[in-house]
Amino acid sequence: MGQQVEFFWRIPTHGDGRSVSSKAWNRGDWKTATSHSIAPGNGDSWGYIDYMAMVAKACEVAGFDGALVPTSLPSDEPLMVAAALARETRTLRFMTAFQPGFITPAYAAKMGATLQRISGNRLEWNVITGGSAPAQRAYGDFLPHDDRYGRTGEWLEVIEGLWRGSPFDHQGERFQLEGGGLSTPLLHTRKPGVYFSGSSEAALAVAARHADFYLMWLEPLADMQAMMQRLNQMAQAQGRQLKYGLRVDIFARETEAEAWDEARRLWDKHDFSAPRKANPMTSVGGGDSVGAQRQAALRQEKSENFADYIIGPNLWSGLGLVRPGPTIGIVGSYQQVADRLTEYVRAGFSNFILAANPHLEEAIRIGEEVLPRIREQL
Ligand SMILES: Cc1cc2nc3c(=O)[nH]c(=O)nc-3n(C[C@H](O)[C@H](O)[C@H](O)COP(=O)(O)O)c2cc1C
């Protein structure tokens, strides 16, 4: 393989099943076991973490480098999930959602370094500044949108200082430390990589200054390239260089027709008459996420006609209508999906976070059928 590219899969911290609809999830998520659940019920020693461990192990067998551990209001806490999964796996890295506002940098560094020791340096941070104001307020965070990014920037600056060792002092606008800094053996761990997202101006400024990887949800290629160009210039002005990651849902089957059938199956099951539920990660429900607003604009709720949402070769923007989350998915034969993802590598992405329901079976499918085809083409 000529080019260094890392492939991550998503751990479904939010529940899982064959459908994207949470009503049909049957893998023993945090809800009381329902009649259709195929997992043991509450009260047994088996728990949802056992299912997440199966997904994590499937990722290893399937050749993924790592797994995203996302956070949302109802989900399990990602760092604790990652700690448990680290002991169930051997090689998988964990890109763990982490919200700087909620834990002081010194304590976060201690937690991060401890997890590096537990996992053999397999932790990366997916720094989440705030999906939306309502979700932040639910956690007791009332800072306005741009101030949240100001806090993230200073938090990351302190983190860098803490990994230089003790004594570390910091007198900033939001954080003050005296005689801080990690001491051995925590100091000798690898500082987790900083994966970063957010499409607002405030987010881009912090990304340019502190991120290792800037993550995007799939948008038309020209828009993503314009964003990369801007960020490259902003980072270069600071003597830095960014890498780029793409988070995208995949519908891959032997033939293109079968893959579209799978997307259509989700579409046909969706109840378009039901009001769209508030989703803390999107602009629905009064959120202030610029990234989510860009996704909503791409969805353009035009009709209930499936074909209206096919917006390019193997690109379907209907996904965001049938479940909360990013809007555009890639739909195609194994070879077509590999070709599309290879095009994104050529466009400058070197990290991919892929996902599909059910995460267990689809991790194996994508690992067997799609990843080798991409690796062969690089
Ligand atoms: C790849 C990716 C993963 C994300 N994961 C999460 C997540 O797990 N939880 C969350 O609340 N927000 C998540 N977000 C949202 C963003 O981090 C960001 O907070 C949000 O888009 C608001 O920022 P903005 O207004 O600058 O766009 C993710 C965004 C991207 C692109």
PDBQT file of the ligand as one rigid body, heavy atoms in Angstrom, charges set to zero:
ROOT
HETATM    1  C1  LIG A 401     -17.087  12.862  12.327  1.00  0.00    +0.000 C 
HETATM    2  C2  LIG A 401     -17.857  13.621  13.358  1.00  0.00    +0.000 A 
HETATM    3  C3  LIG A 401     -18.186  12.989  14.546  1.00  0.00    +0.000 A 
HETATM    4  C4  LIG A 401     -18.922  13.673  15.529  1.00  0.00    +0.000 A 
HETATM    5  N1  LIG A 401     -19.254  13.016  16.668  1.00  0.00    +0.000 NA
HETATM    6  C5  LIG A 401     -20.034  13.627  17.590  1.00  0.00    +0.000 A 
HETATM    7  C6  LIG A 401     -20.442  12.928  18.769  1.00  0.00    +0.000 A 
HETATM    8  O1  LIG A 401     -20.094  11.748  18.995  1.00  0.00    +0.000 OA
HETATM    9  N2  LIG A 401     -21.228  13.596  19.652  1.00  0.00    +0.000 N 
HETATM   10  C7  LIG A 401     -21.633  14.900  19.458  1.00  0.00    +0.000 A 
HETATM   11  O2  LIG A 401     -22.356  15.440  20.290  1.00  0.00    +0.000 OA
HETATM   12  N3  LIG A 401     -21.228  15.594  18.357  1.00  0.00    +0.000 NA
HETATM   13  C8  LIG A 401     -20.464  14.990  17.425  1.00  0.00    +0.000 A 
HETATM   14  N4  LIG A 401     -20.070  15.673  16.305  1.00  0.00    +0.000 N 
HETATM   15  C9  LIG A 401     -20.461  17.131  16.194  1.00  0.00    +0.000 C 
HETATM   16  C10 LIG A 401     -19.318  18.118  16.207  1.00  0.00    +0.000 C 
HETATM   17  O3  LIG A 401     -18.262  17.796  16.999  1.00  0.00    +0.000 OA
HETATM   18  C11 LIG A 401     -19.593  19.590  16.508  1.00  0.00    +0.000 C 
HETATM   19  O4  LIG A 401     -19.668  19.756  17.880  1.00  0.00    +0.000 OA
HETATM   20  C12 LIG A 401     -20.845  20.114  15.931  1.00  0.00    +0.000 C 
HETATM   21  O5  LIG A 401     -20.859  19.897  14.546  1.00  0.00    +0.000 OA
HETATM   22  C13 LIG A 401     -21.024  21.607  16.229  1.00  0.00    +0.000 C 
HETATM   23  O6  LIG A 401     -19.978  22.374  15.753  1.00  0.00    +0.000 OA
HETATM   24  P1  LIG A 401     -20.114  23.482  14.621  1.00  0.00    +0.000 P 
HETATM   25  O7  LIG A 401     -21.236  24.398  15.004  1.00  0.00    +0.000 OA
HETATM   26  O8  LIG A 401     -18.787  24.176  14.637  1.00  0.00    +0.000 OA
HETATM   27  O9  LIG A 401     -20.359  22.768  13.313  1.00  0.00    +0.000 OA
HETATM   28  C14 LIG A 401     -19.333  15.024  15.305  1.00  0.00    +0.000 A 
HETATM   29  C15 LIG A 401     -18.995  15.643  14.100  1.00  0.00    +0.000 A 
HETATM   30  C16 LIG A 401     -18.269  14.959  13.117  1.00  0.00    +0.000 A 
HETATM   31  C17 LIG A 401     -17.939  15.662  11.824  1.00  0.00    +0.000 C 
ENDROOT
TORSDOF 0
